[in-house]
Amino acid sequence: MYHSLKVGNRIVSPIDWEMTPDLSFGTYESWGGRERVRDNKERVYYFFVDNWGENPKVCLMERAVKHARVLAEVDVPPELVEKCVKSQGDVARFERSFAVDDDVKDWLVRHVLEGDENHHVKPIVEIHQRENMGEPLPPQGRASEKHHKVTLPSDQVVVDDAQVEQILRHWNVYDSHLNTAGSFANSLVDAGDGLTVIDERTALQWQSGGIDICSSRTMNKKIKMVNDENFAGFADWRLPTIEEAMSLMEPERNFKGIYLHPCFSVAQPFVFVAAQRKPGGYWFVDYKQGRIFWSSGTIPGGFGRLCRSLQ
């Protein structure tokens, strides 16, 4: 059923009755599980029951590769919503988002989607806030000197799974699966341009933000564009190596929920690196899950956080 729904001044369509919170998580949050997703612009809309508050409520979700947001709450009769929640039985404490049952679905179709009762739909107004980048970094030349300087490999390589684990242990970098005892100490300072961060220990300059999600082929084009535009005054930006990207990995999540210093944006949760996998695929560094992983070049694709060598 290709239902459309008016949310404020916006028309969303179609409603995907097969999508559920669990299926959505498996489709979008597992970076290797995007078989359903045709491209980065795809949007999926579905209803679900939110039972995280004092009273359960029905919400309309918009899901995409890079975001998930509740577009609206819907005034479904409380007795129908409560019945749907009770039918779930005993669930884990972290499972509080449920698929709508047939009774709730039928009510939505009759009163909201095929009827003319749009007053039941209450749009959620988002307030966009500037990202918190943490406490200001010290200026250049003022970083801690207690850790000796190191030069990380900067050449693109082809490595297999066993070699990756050796790399992580050799450089003592944290990985939530392969090297939980690792902890690489950085000496991060403010580059003074509002765009980049310098690690004086590794003599690397980093984008504090980065490049949006795309395929490996498109990533190469975007890197060329960054250099053509002399980003932050330089034209030698490149993808980091495994060692370089993993050197930024923190052993604990920050307040944004990623394993990075908060001076780096959360908008690039996993990034391409200058390494291919043997026998096939590409390596990625995932700051959201705190690990390195591999996948094909086009599924799922990746973000970019570029660096350049100061030496």
C-alpha positions in Angstrom: 0.0 0.0 0.0 1.6 3.2 -1.2 0.2 5.5 1.5 1.4 9.1 1.8 1.1 11.2 4.9 1.2 15.0 5.5 3.5 16.0 8.3 3.3 19.7 8.7 3.8 21.1 5.3 5.7 18.0 4.1 4.3 15.0 2.3 6.1 11.7 3.1 5.6 8.5 1.0 5.4 5.6 1.0 4.9 4.1 4.4 6.9 0.9 4.6 4.8 -1.6 6.6 7.5 -4.3 6.5 10.2 -2.1 8.2 10.5 -2.4 11.9 12.9 -1.0 14.5 14.9 -4.3 14.6 15.0 -4.6 10.9 16.0 -0.9 10.5 18.9 -1.4 12.9 20.1 -4.4 11.0 19.8 -2.6 7.7 21.4 0.7 8.6 23.6 0.3 11.7 25.5 -2.8 10.6 27.9 -1.2 8.1 28.0 -4.4 6.0 24.2 -4.9 5.9 22.9 -2.4 3.4 21.5 -4.8 0.8 18.1 -3.1 0.9 19.6 0.4 0.4 19.9 1.5 -3.2 21.6 4.8 -2.6 22.5 7.4 0.0 19.4 9.5 -0.8 16.9 6.7 0.0 14.5 7.4 2.8 12.3 4.8 4.5 9.2 5.8 6.6 7.6 3.5 9.1 5.5 3.6 12.3 6.7 2.2 15.6 5.7 2.2 19.2 8.1 4.2 21.5 7.9 2.8 25.0 10.9 4.6 26.5 8.8 7.2 28.4 6.2 6.9 31.0 3.5 6.2 28.5 3.9 4.4 25.1 3.3 6.4 22.0 3.2 5.8 18.2 5.8 7.6 16.2 6.6 8.1 12.5 10.3 7.4 11.8 12.4 8.6 8.9 15.4 6.3 8.3 18.3 6.8 6.0 22.0 5.8 5.6 23.2 8.7 7.7 20.4 9.6 10.0 17.3 8.4 11.9 14.8 10.9 13.2 11.3 10.9 14.5 9.2 13.1 12.2 5.9 13.0 14.2 3.9 11.5 17.1 0.5 10.2 16.3 -2.5 10.3 18.7 -3.5 6.6 18.5 -6.0 5.6 21.2 -4.0 4.7 24.3 -5.8 1.4 24.8 -4.6 0.2 21.4 -1.0 1.2 22.1 -0.9 -0.3 25.5 -2.3 -3.6 24.1 0.4 -3.6 21.5 3.1 -3.2 24.2 1.6 -5.9 26.4 1.7 -8.3 23.5 5.5 -8.1 23.5 5.7 -10.0 26.7 8.9 -9.8 28.8 11.7 -7.9 26.9 15.2 -6.7 27.8 15.5 -3.3 29.4 17.1 -1.9 26.3 14.3 -3.1 24.0 11.7 -0.4 24.1 10.9 0.2 20.4 8.3 -2.1 18.9 6.7 -2.7 15.6 3.0 -1.7 15.5 0.5 -4.6 15.6 -2.4 -5.2 13.3 -4.9 -3.3 15.4 -2.7 -0.1 15.5 -1.9 -0.5 11.8 -5.7 -0.7 10.9 -6.4 2.4 13.0 -3.6 4.3 11.3 -4.8 3.3 7.9 -8.5 4.2 8.5 -8.0 7.4 10.6 -4.7 8.9 9.3 -3.7 7.5 6.0 -7.0 7.0 4.2 -9.1 9.3 6.3 -9.0 13.0 6.6 -7.9 13.3 10.3 -4.5 14.9 10.0 -5.0 16.5 13.4 -3.8 13.2 14.9 -0.3 13.8 13.5 1.9 16.0 15.7 5.1 17.0 13.8 8.4 17.0 15.8 10.2 20.3 15.5 14.0 19.8 15.5 16.3 22.3 17.1 19.7 22.2 15.4 22.5 22.8 17.8 26.1 23.4 17.0 28.2 20.4 17.7 30.1 20.4 21.0 33.8 20.0 20.2 34.9 19.7 23.8 37.4 21.9 25.7 39.6 24.1 23.5 42.9 22.4 22.5 46.2 24.1 23.4 47.8 26.2 20.6 50.7 24.8 18.5 53.9 24.2 20.5 52.0 23.8 23.8 51.2 20.1 23.6 52.5 17.6 26.2 56.1 16.5 25.7 55.9 13.4 27.8 55.5 11.0 24.8 58.2 10.6 22.3 57.4 11.5 18.7 56.7 8.8 16.2 56.5 8.6 12.4 53.6 6.4 11.3 53.6 4.6 7.9 52.1 6.8 5.2 52.1 4.6 2.1 49.0 2.7 0.8 49.3 -1.1 1.4 47.5 -4.3 0.8 47.2 -6.4 4.0 45.4 -9.5 5.2 43.6 -10.0 8.5 46.5 -11.4 10.4 48.7 -8.5 9.4 46.1 -6.0 10.6 46.1 -7.5 14.0 50.0 -7.3 14.1 49.8 -3.6 13.1 47.4 -2.8 15.9 49.6 -4.5 18.5 52.8 -3.0 17.1 51.6 0.5 17.4 49.6 -0.1 20.6 46.4 1.3 19.2 43.0 0.5 20.7 40.6 -1.8 18.9 37.5 -3.0 20.7 37.8 -6.5 19.2 41.5 -7.1 18.4 43.5 -5.0 20.9 41.5 -3.9 23.9 44.6 -3.2 25.9 45.9 -0.7 23.3 46.1 3.1 24.0 48.0 5.4 21.6 48.8 8.7 23.2 48.3 11.8 21.0 49.5 15.4 21.4 46.6 17.3 19.8 46.8 21.1 19.3 44.7 23.7 17.6 45.9 24.5 14.1 44.3 28.0 14.4 42.2 27.8 11.3 38.9 26.5 12.8 39.1 23.6 10.3 41.9 21.3 11.3 43.7 19.7 14.3 47.4 18.9 14.5 48.9 15.9 16.4 52.4 17.1 17.3 53.4 13.5 18.3 52.8 12.1 14.8 53.4 15.4 12.9 50.0 14.9 11.2 47.4 17.6 10.4 43.8 16.3 10.4 40.4 17.6 9.2 38.3 18.1 12.3 35.3 17.2 10.1 35.6 15.4 6.8 33.9 14.1 3.7 30.4 12.8 3.5 29.6 9.1 2.9 30.3 7.9 -0.7 31.8 5.1 -2.7 35.6 4.6 -3.1 35.6 6.1 -6.6 33.7 9.2 -5.5 35.9 9.5 -2.5 38.9 9.8 -4.8 37.2 12.6 -6.7 36.3 14.4 -3.5 39.9 14.3 -2.3 41.0 15.9 -5.6 38.4 18.6 -5.1 39.6 19.3 -1.5 43.2 19.7 -2.8 42.1 21.8 -5.8 40.4 24.1 -3.4 43.5 24.3 -1.1 41.6 23.3 2.0 43.0 25.1 5.0 45.7 26.5 2.7 47.2 23.1 1.6 46.9 20.9 -1.4 48.4 17.6 -0.2 45.5 16.1 1.7 45.1 12.3 1.5 43.4 9.3 3.1 45.2 8.2 6.3 46.8 4.8 6.5 45.5 2.2 8.9 48.2 3.2 11.5 47.4 6.9 11.1 43.6 6.5 11.3 43.9 4.1 14.3 46.2 6.4 16.1 43.2 8.7 16.7 41.2 5.8 18.3 40.5 6.5 22.0 40.1 3.5 24.4 36.8 4.9 25.7 33.7 6.5 24.1 33.4 10.3 24.5 30.2 12.1 25.3 29.2 11.9 21.6 29.3 8.2 21.7 32.4 7.6 19.6 35.9 6.5 20.3 37.5 9.8 19.4 38.7 13.0 21.0 35.7 15.4 21.0 37.7 17.9 18.9 36.7 15.6 15.9 33.2 15.7 14.5 30.8 12.8 15.1 29.6 13.3 11.5 32.2 10.9 10.1 31.7 7.8 12.3 33.6 5.4 10.0 36.2 6.3 7.4 38.1 4.9 4.4 41.8 4.3 4.9 44.6 3.9 2.4 44.6 0.1 2.6 43.1 -2.7 0.6 42.4 -6.1 2.0 44.0 -9.3 0.8 42.3 -11.3 -0.8 39.6 -8.6 -1.5 37.8 -5.6 -0.1 38.7 -2.3 1.6 39.7 -1.6 5.2 37.8 1.0 7.2 38.2 2.4 10.7 35.0 2.6 12.6 35.1 5.2 15.5 31.5 4.4 16.4 32.3 0.8 17.2 35.9 1.3 18.1 37.4 -1.1 15.6 38.9 -1.7 12.2 36.8 -3.7 9.7 36.6 -4.5 6.0 34.0 -4.5 3.4 33.6 -4.1 -0.3 34.3 -0.8 -2.0 30.7 0.1 -2.7 28.8 -1.5 0.1 28.6 0.3 2.4 31.1 2.9 1.2 32.5 5.2 3.8 33.2 8.7 5.1 36.5 10.5 4.8 38.7 12.3 7.4 41.8 13.4 5.5 45.2 14.1 6.8 48.5 15.5 5.6 52.1 15.1 6.8 53.8 18.2 8.3 57.3 16.7 7.8 
